[in-house]
Amino acid sequence: MPSSHLPLSAQPLRATTLAARWFGLMLCSLALSGCAVIAVADLAASAVVGAAGLAVDAAVGTVKIGGKVIGKTADVVLGSDAAPAD
């Protein structure tokens, strides 16, 4: 059976076709590597901002709780003039 009658997948690839595919693969990998760097940098920046936001929220919550504890302690020690509005 001549090679022209074989299905495309069974025909031997020519050197130019292999070189073109190799060049296309390298070009795509270079283009995607730049995108990957940007994606990783974006992910890292988002993680840092998210972690910083959580840290700030935790600090604010801790200060609020600390303030309430100090206020209640001061009320007990010094005596409260008015009933709390809670």
Phi, psi and omega in degrees: 000126180292153183294339180288341179266356179283151174299159185303322182290337181267348180284141178293141180280141177278159181298323180292324178293317178297317179295320179294319178293319179298315179297317179296320178296317179295319179297317179295320181293325176293318180294318181288331180294323176296319178295321180295321178297317179294319180295319179293318179296320179295318178297317180295317180296319179296321179295319180294315180295318179297317179294321178295320178297318177295321179296319179294317178299319179295319180294317179296317179297320178296318179295320179296314179296317178300319178296319178294319179296315180295319179296316179295320179296318179296322178296320180291315183290311186272341183086130182270135178284321183238156178290142179296148183271007181296000000 
